[in-house]
Amino acid sequence: MLAYLNKDLAFISIYIRISEYSEKRVDLFDHIKSQRSGKLFEWALKNGKALVLLDGLDEVIDTSVRMKVTDDVKNLISLFSNS
C-alpha cells in the first residue's frame, strides 16, 4: 500500500490537545518538539510536510489563556509559512 503513496502529497499529522498544551504554558513549537516523535515533527514542520491538528480551543475557559494559545498558533504559522 505504501508503495503507491505519492510522497509529494504525504503529510505527517501532529495532533495537539489544546487543553493539555495550554496547561504547560510553553511555546507551541517547544511543546511539539517535546512530544514522543518530536524530532520527526520538527522535520515535518521545517520541510512543509506537517498537518497540525489543534483540538479543543473551546475547552480553554480562561480568556487570557485562550488569547495566548491563539497568539502561539499565529506565531507557529508565521515561523513556518515559507515551508
N, CA and C atoms as a LAMMPS dump frame, in Angstrom:
ITEM: TIMESTEP
0
ITEM: NUMBER OF ATOMS
249
ITEM: BOX BOUNDS ff ff ff
-5.0000000000000000e+02 5.0000000000000000e+02
-5.0000000000000000e+02 5.0000000000000000e+02
-5.0000000000000000e+02 5.0000000000000000e+02
ITEM: ATOMS id mol type element x y z
1 1 1 N 0.819 -1.189 0
2 1 2 C 0 0 0
3 1 3 C 0.868 1.261 0
4 2 1 N 1.916 1.292 0.831
5 2 2 C 2.776 2.468 0.885
6 2 3 C 3.53 2.697 -0.415
7 3 1 N 3.688 1.66 -1.216
8 3 2 C 4.381 1.818 -2.488
9 3 3 C 3.627 2.762 -3.413
10 4 1 N 2.343 2.9 -3.203
11 4 2 C 1.524 3.758 -4.058
12 4 3 C 1.367 5.172 -3.508
13 5 1 N 1.963 5.429 -2.382
14 5 2 C 1.846 6.729 -1.745
15 5 3 C 2.624 7.782 -2.531
16 6 1 N 1.963 8.852 -2.888
17 6 2 C 2.622 9.958 -3.562
18 6 3 C 3.366 10.762 -2.498
19 7 1 N 4.675 10.684 -2.494
20 7 2 C 5.48 11.322 -1.451
21 7 3 C 5.346 12.834 -1.446
22 8 1 N 5 13.434 -2.585
23 8 2 C 4.827 14.878 -2.626
24 8 3 C 3.562 15.318 -1.889
25 9 1 N 2.606 14.412 -1.766
26 9 2 C 1.343 14.748 -1.12
27 9 3 C 1.225 14.189 0.293
28 10 1 N 2.257 13.515 0.761
29 10 2 C 2.214 12.893 2.08
30 10 3 C 2.533 13.916 3.174
31 11 1 N 1.756 13.876 4.241
32 11 2 C 1.962 14.758 5.38
33 11 3 C 2.018 13.943 6.659
34 12 1 N 2.697 14.475 7.641
35 12 2 C 2.755 13.856 8.963
36 12 3 C 1.787 14.621 9.855
37 13 1 N 0.827 13.897 10.417
38 13 2 C -0.172 14.518 11.283
39 13 3 C 0.399 14.755 12.679
40 14 1 N 0.178 15.961 13.166
41 14 2 C 0.593 16.323 14.517
42 14 3 C -0.668 16.759 15.254
43 15 1 N -1.112 15.912 16.169
44 15 2 C -2.347 16.171 16.915
45 15 3 C -2.008 16.791 18.266
46 16 1 N -2.581 17.962 18.523
47 16 2 C -2.338 18.678 19.778
48 16 3 C -3.671 18.912 20.474
49 17 1 N -3.778 18.424 21.702
50 17 2 C -4.936 18.746 22.544
51 17 3 C -4.63 20.074 23.218
52 18 1 N -5.339 21.097 22.825
53 18 2 C -5.041 22.443 23.32
54 18 3 C -5.193 22.533 24.833
55 19 1 N -6.146 21.833 25.4
56 19 2 C -6.322 21.908 26.855
57 19 3 C -5.083 21.399 27.583
58 20 1 N -4.453 20.345 27.091
59 20 2 C -3.222 19.827 27.701
60 20 3 C -2.054 20.774 27.454
61 21 1 N -1.939 21.252 26.219
62 21 2 C -0.851 22.167 25.869
63 21 3 C -0.926 23.465 26.68
64 22 1 N -2.124 24.029 26.813
65 22 2 C -2.265 25.33 27.477
66 22 3 C -1.92 25.259 28.963
67 23 1 N -2.067 24.088 29.57
68 23 2 C -1.723 23.935 30.986
69 23 3 C -0.212 23.986 31.215
70 24 1 N 0.579 23.62 30.206
71 24 2 C 2.032 23.566 30.356
72 24 3 C 2.685 24.934 30.234
73 25 1 N 1.995 25.869 29.625
74 25 2 C 2.486 27.246 29.487
75 25 3 C 3.864 27.32 28.828
76 26 1 N 4.029 26.571 27.769
77 26 2 C 5.258 26.621 26.975
78 26 3 C 4.903 27.069 25.564
79 27 1 N 5.911 27.406 24.811
80 27 2 C 5.74 27.774 23.415
81 27 3 C 5.188 26.57 22.644
82 28 1 N 4.31 26.818 21.687
83 28 2 C 3.684 25.73 20.937
84 28 3 C 4.71 24.884 20.19
85 29 1 N 5.683 25.519 19.571
86 29 2 C 6.715 24.77 18.853
87 29 3 C 7.527 23.918 19.829
88 30 1 N 7.863 24.463 20.982
89 30 2 C 8.583 23.684 22
90 30 3 C 7.739 22.501 22.473
91 31 1 N 6.452 22.724 22.603
92 31 2 C 5.55 21.638 23
93 31 3 C 5.551 20.531 21.946
94 32 1 N 5.485 20.905 20.691
95 32 2 C 5.501 19.916 19.603
96 32 3 C 6.814 19.138 19.618
97 33 1 N 7.928 19.844 19.803
98 33 2 C 9.238 19.179 19.827
99 33 3 C 9.392 18.26 21.028
100 34 1 N 8.654 18.507 22.105
101 34 2 C 8.776 17.683 23.306
102 34 3 C 7.96 16.39 23.234
103 35 1 N 7.182 16.229 22.191
104 35 2 C 6.372 15.015 22.035
105 35 3 C 7.262 13.814 21.745
106 36 1 N 6.698 12.621 21.857
107 36 2 C 7.458 11.385 21.63
108 36 3 C 8.142 11.394 20.265
109 37 1 N 7.478 11.896 19.251
110 37 2 C 8.045 11.95 17.898
111 37 3 C 8.511 13.36 17.553
112 38 1 N 9.014 14.074 18.538
113 38 2 C 9.363 15.481 18.377
114 38 3 C 10.331 15.783 17.249
115 39 1 N 11.358 14.97 17.078
116 39 2 C 12.332 15.228 16.009
117 39 3 C 11.686 15.066 14.629
118 40 1 N 10.837 14.058 14.493
119 40 2 C 10.112 13.868 13.238
120 40 3 C 9.167 15.034 12.987
121 41 1 N 8.458 15.466 14.03
122 41 2 C 7.532 16.589 13.898
123 41 3 C 8.271 17.871 13.519
124 42 1 N 9.425 18.09 14.135
125 42 2 C 10.221 19.28 13.812
126 42 3 C 10.651 19.239 12.349
127 43 1 N 11.112 18.075 11.886
128 43 2 C 11.493 17.926 10.481
129 43 3 C 10.304 18.207 9.57
130 44 1 N 9.153 17.655 9.91
131 44 2 C 7.954 17.838 9.079
132 44 3 C 7.556 19.304 8.989
133 45 1 N 7.615 20.016 10.099
134 45 2 C 7.278 21.439 10.091
135 45 3 C 8.259 22.228 9.231
136 46 1 N 9.533 21.955 9.394
137 46 2 C 10.552 22.704 8.661
138 46 3 C 10.543 22.407 7.167
139 47 1 N 10.029 21.244 6.789
140 47 2 C 10.028 20.844 5.384
141 47 3 C 8.652 20.894 4.732
142 48 1 N 7.701 21.534 5.395
143 48 2 C 6.369 21.692 4.812
144 48 3 C 5.607 20.385 4.672
145 49 1 N 5.886 19.438 5.549
146 49 2 C 5.24 18.123 5.479
147 49 3 C 4.382 17.833 6.698
148 50 1 N 3.982 18.869 7.42
149 50 2 C 3.202 18.678 8.639
150 50 3 C 1.76 19.115 8.435
151 51 1 N 0.873 18.351 9.021
152 51 2 C -0.536 18.714 9.119
153 51 3 C -0.822 18.823 10.611
154 52 1 N -0.913 20.053 11.11
155 52 2 C -1.088 20.278 12.54
156 52 3 C -2.584 20.357 12.84
157 53 1 N -3.028 19.461 13.721
158 53 2 C -4.431 19.396 14.114
159 53 3 C -4.547 19.879 15.558
160 54 1 N -5.233 20.988 15.742
161 54 2 C -5.394 21.579 17.068
162 54 3 C -6.831 21.349 17.525
163 55 1 N -6.991 20.678 18.652
164 55 2 C -8.319 20.3 19.114
165 55 3 C -8.591 20.865 20.498
166 56 1 N -9.739 21.489 20.665
167 56 2 C -10.208 21.843 21.99
168 56 3 C -10.026 23.275 22.43
169 57 1 N -9.913 24.219 21.518
170 57 2 C -9.797 25.616 21.948
171 57 3 C -11.026 26.013 22.763
172 58 1 N -12.166 25.45 22.428
173 58 2 C -13.389 25.761 23.16
174 58 3 C -13.353 25.257 24.603
175 59 1 N -12.432 24.352 24.919
176 59 2 C -12.313 23.824 26.271
177 59 3 C -11.461 24.72 27.172
178 60 1 N -10.799 25.71 26.594
179 60 2 C -9.977 26.645 27.37
180 60 3 C -10.899 27.773 27.83
181 61 1 N -11.208 27.776 29.115
182 61 2 C -12.196 28.704 29.663
183 61 3 C -11.625 30.102 29.869
184 62 1 N -10.402 30.185 30.386
185 62 2 C -9.778 31.478 30.699
186 62 3 C -9.476 32.232 29.406
187 63 1 N -10.047 33.424 29.272
188 63 2 C -9.885 34.221 28.057
189 63 3 C -8.439 34.587 27.793
190 64 1 N -7.68 34.909 28.827
191 64 2 C -6.277 35.291 28.621
192 64 3 C -5.458 34.096 28.125
193 65 1 N -5.75 32.912 28.637
194 65 2 C -5.049 31.711 28.168
195 65 3 C -5.45 31.414 26.721
196 66 1 N -6.723 31.578 26.415
197 66 2 C -7.199 31.356 25.04
198 66 3 C -6.506 32.312 24.066
199 67 1 N -6.326 33.563 24.478
200 67 2 C -5.646 34.541 23.623
201 67 3 C -4.172 34.167 23.448
202 68 1 N -3.523 33.661 24.506
203 68 2 C -2.127 33.236 24.395
204 68 3 C -2.012 32.071 23.425
205 69 1 N -2.92 31.127 23.526
206 69 2 C -2.909 29.988 22.597
207 69 3 C -3.086 30.482 21.162
208 70 1 N -4.005 31.399 20.964
209 70 2 C -4.227 31.964 19.63
210 70 3 C -2.969 32.644 19.111
211 71 1 N -2.302 33.408 19.956
212 71 2 C -1.054 34.06 19.558
213 71 3 C 0.03 33.033 19.236
214 72 1 N 0.11 31.96 20.033
215 72 2 C 1.096 30.909 19.773
216 72 3 C 0.851 30.233 18.43
217 73 1 N -0.408 30.016 18.104
218 73 2 C -0.738 29.402 16.808
219 73 3 C -0.337 30.343 15.671
220 74 1 N -0.624 31.619 15.812
221 74 2 C -0.225 32.602 14.795
222 74 3 C 1.292 32.627 14.633
223 75 1 N 2.018 32.575 15.752
224 75 2 C 3.483 32.572 15.693
225 75 3 C 4.008 31.322 14.991
226 76 1 N 3.403 30.179 15.273
227 76 2 C 3.813 28.937 14.62
228 76 3 C 3.584 29.024 13.115
229 77 1 N 2.447 29.571 12.727
230 77 2 C 2.139 29.724 11.3
231 77 3 C 3.165 30.634 10.642
232 78 1 N 3.464 31.768 11.268
233 78 2 C 4.419 32.695 10.658
234 78 3 C 5.832 32.123 10.628
235 79 1 N 6.179 31.311 11.634
236 79 2 C 7.505 30.707 11.689
237 79 3 C 7.726 29.732 10.527
238 80 1 N 6.678 29.024 10.137
239 80 2 C 6.801 28.013 9.092
240 80 3 C 5.984 28.322 7.842
241 81 1 N 5.632 29.557 7.64
242 81 2 C 4.788 29.914 6.485
243 81 3 C 5.518 29.72 5.147
244 82 1 N 6.839 29.703 5.165
245 82 2 C 7.59 29.501 3.916
246 82 3 C 7.926 28.039 3.665
247 83 1 N 7.531 27.162 4.581
248 83 2 C 7.855 25.734 4.445
249 83 3 C 6.79 25.025 3.633
